[in-house]
Amino acid sequence: MRRDELPTPIEQNADAEGSLRLRTVWISDLHLGTPGCRAESLLDFLRTVDCETLYLVGDIIDGWQLRRQWYWPQSHNDVVQKLLRKARKGTRVIFVPGNHDEFARKYLGHNFGGVDVVEDHVHMTADGRALWITHGDLFDGVIQCAKWLAYAGDSLYEFTLRLNRHFNSLRARLGLPYWSLSKYLKLKVKRAVSYLNDFEVAVAREARLRGLQGVVCGHIHHAEMRQIEGVLYCNDGDWVESLTALVEHADGRLEILDWAAHEAAAKSSEPVPAVAVAALP
């Protein structure tokens, strides 16, 4: 990994509206329309950041869940309104649909309320690197070859999240921090770890075949930034559990911001960092 790709502290104050000024922000896997979406935290983040370009890298609205059961609280509507307000105020907002909001793929090439809907996109960083922007579900064999299994897995994931919410309510009453069961399983179960690695390698290889220096994706809810076979692989994580975003500074530096760590620091007696930067391998 090059020196300018390593995380560095962000000095800006992250308390006031629009106080964190960035060139580009990537977020994905919001899953609006599900109880698991951390809409209030996302709203705080969106109020804090001010950027030239905002990429919505798929699974913004969870059409799968909404078809099963309608769930749309005011906070989810507030997120949509905040995104549209950013577009009206001059932020370029680019939406790359994912598998959960695949209904939007019917409208590729259209602009809705200032939001451009595209199949994928190539982003040029300030330091001249070309990054391919894609949700990533096209490299998921389960999605492509056994969609019924993907639906079953989604239902199981929702059950895990519900179980985790009850478990963490008890932990909160005991004064213990949030703990993610699904993240633990992803990182500890051998088959899950193998799946994550296979996905990352496949996406990075496709970016290389396209003659690009890197790729930014979502889909697997695992924030990461590392070199894979000479290609910069970036995953911006999710806003269900990890609460992460990928950002670009004015000079082209890329970082993964850990908003959950920022919130945890704000609730503790420790000094609150401007924005917590995720530790990278």
Buried (B, 14 or more C-beta within 10 A) or exposed (E): EEEEBEBEEBEBEBEEEEBBEBBBBBBBBBBBBBBBBBBEBBBBBBBBBBBBBBBBBBBBBBBBBBEBEEBEEEBBEBBBEBBBEBBEEEBBBBBBBBBBBBEBBEEBEEEEEBBBBBEBBEBEBEEEBBBBBBBBBBBBEBBEEEEEEBEEEBEEBBEBBEEBEEBBEEBEEEEEEBEBBBBEEBEEEEEBEEBBEEBBBBBBBBBBEEEBBBBBBBBBBBBBBBEBEEBBBBBBBBBBBBBBBBBBBEEBBBBBBBBBBBBBBEEEEEEBBBBBBBEBE
